[in-house]
């Protein structure tokens, strides 16, 4: 099936299997990602665009050591609160959408410092407005932010533990990983399962 339909099918399967009302971002990236690019996705319309990702940057994924099963966390409650228009939750949603657009603009301009600043702002919003971080995760994010070669870090995924994403100078990625003194994977962009030469373009 086409990649978009496959992503939606995987989202439905995950929701049914886990009871967690997960979004579709992970499935879209896994299906339609492309090496050398980030995937810009509008989850409301499902329009997407591939945006060149700078070769000078690496993505560090840091294991917080804080395991969680989303069905046992307030994840579904946070989603319900946002859908109900809770002001605090919506402040995060609206500001995060604006940050994504600013991040893409900074990436196109190769402004790595600005990209890092936006990641830091995103973490603060996830911590304070959406309330999906934890004290241990906050401490790891702060440690990553203080490291040489790191432009910025934030909790990733649904929160309540799990992993932290850090944007790192590619030439310093290995030293960054060693200095964190915890499990770190240094990642690069990759083709998704349904990557094809042509992609639909959308204007954001």
C-alpha positions as MATLAB code, in Angstrom:
seq = 'XXXXXXXXXXXXXXXXXXXXXXXXXXXXXXXXXXXXXXXXXXXXXXXXXXXXXXXXXXXXXXXXXXXXXXXXXXXXXXXXXXXXXXXXXXXXXXXXXXXXXXXXXXXXXXXXXXXXXXXXXXXXXXXXXXXXXXXXXXXXXXXXXXXXXXXXXXXXXXXXXXXXXXXXXXXXXXXXXXXXXXXXXXXXXXXXXXXXXXXXXXXX';
ca = [
       0.000    0.000    0.000;
       1.154    3.626   -0.335;
       3.304    4.927    2.515;
       0.687    7.341    3.849;
      -1.947    4.613    4.099;
       0.584    2.252    5.701;
       1.427    4.874    8.338;
      -2.254    5.364    9.170;
      -2.811    1.605    9.374;
       0.123    1.282   11.788;
      -1.281    4.100   13.925;
      -4.658    2.348   14.154;
      -2.968   -0.946   15.034;
      -0.880    0.652   17.802;
      -3.889    2.433   19.281;
      -5.902   -0.783   19.282;
      -3.083   -2.920   20.709;
      -2.038   -0.542   23.495;
      -5.126    1.488   24.319;
      -3.003    4.638   23.946;
      -4.266    7.343   21.569;
      -0.897    7.765   19.862;
      -0.340   10.301   17.114;
       0.920    9.528   13.631;
       4.308   11.286   13.558;
       6.443    8.207   14.275;
       4.603    6.125   11.705;
       4.965    8.795    9.012;
       8.688    9.152    9.667;
       9.187    5.376    9.582;
       7.237    5.023    6.353;
       8.134    8.160    4.412;
      11.418    9.469    5.812;
      14.307   10.045    3.412;
      18.046    9.919    3.972;
      19.478   13.426    4.248;
      16.146   14.990    5.178;
      13.858   15.794    8.062;
      10.146   15.190    7.575;
       7.854   18.164    8.206;
       4.368   16.847    8.934;
       1.098   18.683    9.532;
      -0.766   16.170   11.698;
      -4.073   17.960   11.112;
      -4.020   17.716    7.310;
      -1.378   14.950    6.890;
       0.448   17.155    4.359;
       4.179   16.573    4.557;
       7.422   17.860    3.111;
      11.009   16.629    3.147;
      13.447   19.306    4.319;
      17.234   18.880    3.844;
      18.965   18.098    7.146;
      22.465   19.603    7.600;
      25.359   17.151    7.288;
      27.202   18.985   10.061;
      24.663   17.844   12.657;
      24.073   14.528   14.366;
      21.093   13.453   16.448;
      21.988   11.958   19.815;
      19.321    9.809   21.466;
      20.017    9.509   25.186;
      18.468    6.762   27.330;
      17.089    8.329   30.500;
      16.949    4.938   32.207;
      13.403    5.810   33.257;
      11.213    3.143   31.721;
       7.474    3.621   31.264;
       4.459    1.994   29.703;
       2.350    4.769   28.210;
      -0.911    3.080   29.122;
       0.117    3.544   32.773;
       0.923    7.267   32.369;
      -1.309   10.364   32.002;
      -0.590   10.454   28.234;
      -4.226    9.877   27.214;
      -5.333   12.446   29.800;
      -2.965   15.069   28.367;
      -4.372   14.462   24.906;
      -7.942   14.740   26.192;
      -7.090   17.972   27.998;
      -5.620   19.466   24.834;
      -8.601   18.370   22.737;
     -10.924   19.912   25.346;
      -9.117   23.250   24.992;
      -7.387   23.407   28.400;
      -5.513   26.765   28.250;
      -2.226   25.444   29.640;
      -2.135   22.441   27.328;
      -3.163   24.535   24.327;
      -0.420   27.051   25.080;
       2.048   24.228   24.567;
       0.339   23.003   21.396;
       0.220   26.419   19.730;
       3.721   27.423   20.785;
       5.124   24.072   19.674;
       3.589   24.410   16.203;
       5.192   27.846   15.938;
       8.518   26.415   17.115;
       8.411   23.682   14.468;
       7.994   26.287   11.744;
      10.790   28.397   13.232;
      12.999   25.303   13.494;
      12.503   24.515    9.809;
      13.343   28.098    8.886;
      16.492   27.941   11.026;
      17.453   24.593    9.499;
      17.101   25.995    5.990;
      19.223   28.974    7.048;
      21.751   26.605    8.675;
      21.401   28.513   11.937;
      22.369   25.703   14.292;
      22.381   27.911   17.393;
      18.784   28.937   16.772;
      17.791   25.319   16.205;
      19.258   24.473   19.591;
      17.496   27.360   21.301;
      14.180   26.143   19.928;
      14.815   22.638   21.271;
      15.467   24.111   24.711;
      12.270   26.170   24.512;
      10.387   23.047   23.469;
      11.604   21.125   26.497;
      10.586   23.910   28.858;
       7.115   23.935   27.319;
       6.811   20.156   27.552;
       7.936   20.350   31.178;
       5.870   23.328   32.339;
       2.796   23.554   30.076;
       2.205   19.997   28.887;
       3.730   18.443   32.030;
       5.110   15.265   30.493;
       8.697   15.473   31.748;
      10.186   14.156   35.000;
      12.877   15.496   37.371;
      15.394   12.852   36.213;
      14.768   13.677   32.550;
      15.091   17.405   33.273;
      18.463   16.770   34.896;
      19.718   14.783   31.882;
      18.490   17.464   29.472;
      20.327   20.130   31.490;
      23.496   18.031   31.478;
      23.303   17.522   27.713;
      22.720   21.266   27.178;
      25.902   22.026   29.120;
      28.106   19.737   27.002;
      30.544   20.980   24.375;
      29.167   20.414   20.899;
      25.509   20.263   21.968;
      23.215   22.928   20.534;
      20.137   21.902   22.505;
      18.182   18.987   23.945;
      14.628   18.030   24.877;
      12.588   15.052   25.971;
      11.320   13.070   22.987;
       8.373   10.828   22.330;
       5.355   10.866   24.603;
       7.303   11.768   27.728;
       7.101   10.481   31.311;
      10.598    9.014   30.940;
      11.990    7.324   27.866;
      14.618    9.104   25.782;
      16.087   12.547   25.261;
      17.011   14.004   21.866;
      20.072   16.243   21.541;
      21.274   18.122   18.473;
      25.063   17.752   18.358;
      27.917   18.918   16.168;
      28.733   15.858   14.069;
      32.449   16.169   14.689;
      31.927   16.116   18.463;
      29.225   13.456   18.622;
      31.445   10.650   19.907;
      32.984   12.773   22.662;
      29.505   13.998   23.604;
      28.281   10.407   23.914;
      31.226    9.439   26.139;
      30.818   12.500   28.357;
      27.136   11.770   29.014;
      28.184    8.547   30.834;
      24.945    6.782   29.940;
      23.628    4.924   26.873;
      23.649    7.228   23.830;
      22.908    6.372   20.194;
      24.293    8.717   17.541;
      21.779    8.724   14.694;
      21.664    9.936   11.117;
      18.691   10.411    8.842;
      17.533    7.328    6.940;
      15.099    6.175    4.282;
      11.713    5.047    5.486;
      10.135    1.747    4.528;
       8.195    3.400    1.694;
      10.738    6.033    0.568;
      10.256    6.894   -3.101;
      12.026    9.354   -5.434;
       9.100   11.785   -5.628;
       7.222   13.287   -2.695;
       4.208   15.538   -2.438;
       5.101   19.124   -1.602;
       3.074   21.305    0.717;
       3.457   24.916    1.797;
       3.650   25.634    5.546;
];
